[in-house]
Amino acid sequence: MLSQVADPVVARIAGKIAAGERLDAADALALYGSHDLIAIGALADQVNRAKNGDTVTFAANQHINPTNVCVLRTTCTFCGYARLPKEAGAYRYTLDQVLAEAASAADGLTKEFHIVGGLDMKAGLAYYQEMFRALKSNFPHVHIKALTAVEIAHIARIEKMTWRDVLIALREAGLDTLPGGGAETFSAAVREQIAGKKLAGADYIGVHRTAHELGIRTNCTMLYGHVETHQDRVEHLMMLRNLQDETGGFLAYVPLAYHPDDNVLGRELHREGTATSGVDDLKMLAVGRLFLDNFRHVKSHWIMVSQPLSQISLHFGVNDLEGTVVREKIYHAVGAHTPQGMTLDGLLELIRGAGKIPAERDSFYNVLRVFDSPAPEPVGA
Ligand code: SF4
C-alpha cells in the first residue's frame, strides 16, 4: 500500500488495512504514539479517497447560539462561553431575536441552521418547539440541526420526560438532526476534571442511540488537547465505532480542538495562548479516519484549527469542511482567532487550493452541486 513508511508500526498497520482487517485499540494507540505523521496522513488519505474520491463537501450553514445561560457554568472548566443567569454578558434570545439572526437565510443560500447553546433552566421544551416551528415556517427550505445530546438530556430532566419523548416532540416541531457536541472526552476521570457534572459518556451514547432508533441522524465529536491521554482517545473512538456498528446513525465524526484562552482549565494548566499543535490536529483527523472504518465522513472544523490547517487536512483523511457558519460565538469565547464566518468563494478557494473538488452538500451529505475546478493559473502570470 505505502511504499516508504519509516515507522514499522505504521507499516504493519498499513498492511492490515490493505488486507481489509479492522484496526483494534492497540493499533489506534500505536498510531497516536507514532511520530510518522506523513505516513499516517498518507494512509488516511488513501482510505478517504477510496470512499470519497477527491470531492470535498461543505454545507451552507448558519450557527445560531440562542442562550449562553448554563447551569454547568462553574463545572465545565474548559468553557468560556457560558454565563450564570444574572452574570454580565448573559443572554437568552427572544423568538424575534432568533428570527432576526436567522434572517440572512432569506437569501435562499443557507441550507442549515446549526443551533446549540447553554443548559438554561428557562429554555425548556416549549422554548425550542416555538423556535423550530417559527424557523420552519419562515425558512421551510432550511434544515434544523439542533441541540446536543447534553441539551436533550437537560430538557428531559427539567420537563421530567424521557429522552425519547423529548426527541419525538422536537422532531414534530421541526428538528431534523442532532449535532455532535457535548461528547468532550468520554473517560469518567477526564470528565471529572474538565466537566464534572456533565452528562456521562455512556449517556451521550444513549441519547444518540435513542435518536438513531427514531430515525434521527446525528454527528459525533471528541474534544481533545486538554488532559486526556491517548488511551482515553482510543476508548472514546471505540464507543463511537461500537454505536455506529449497532445503528449506522452517525453521519460524520468531527474532532474538536480545545482552546485554552479565557477559561478556568486553561489557567489551571498554564496553557493560555497555547492551542493544540498542528501535528496533533492532523493526527486526530487521520487516526479518526483510519479507526472509524464504519464512518464515511470526517470533518475538519476550520474555526478551531484554522483555515490553513483545515486545507492541509484534506490530504490527511478529511472529506468535509465546516461550512459558511455566518456568526460563531462559542469557540470565539475561548480564544479562537479565526473569522466568525467564511464566504462561499473563500471555501471554494481553500478546497481548490488543495487540489480537491468542492461540492456543496445537504445535511445528509447528499451532493447538491459540484463546483468544477478552474484551470490552474500559469506560474508567474
Ligand atoms: Fe454549559 Fe456547554 Fe459550557 Fe458546559 S460546555 S458550561 S454545558 S455551555
Boltz pocket constraint, residues with backbone or C-beta under 6 A from the ligand:
constraints:
  - pocket:
      binder: B
      contacts: [[A, 68], [A, 70], [A, 71], [A, 72], [A, 73], [A, 74], [A, 76], [A, 79], [A, 80], [A, 81], [A, 82], [A, 117], [A, 118], [A, 119], [A, 150], [A, 198]]
      max_distance: 6.0
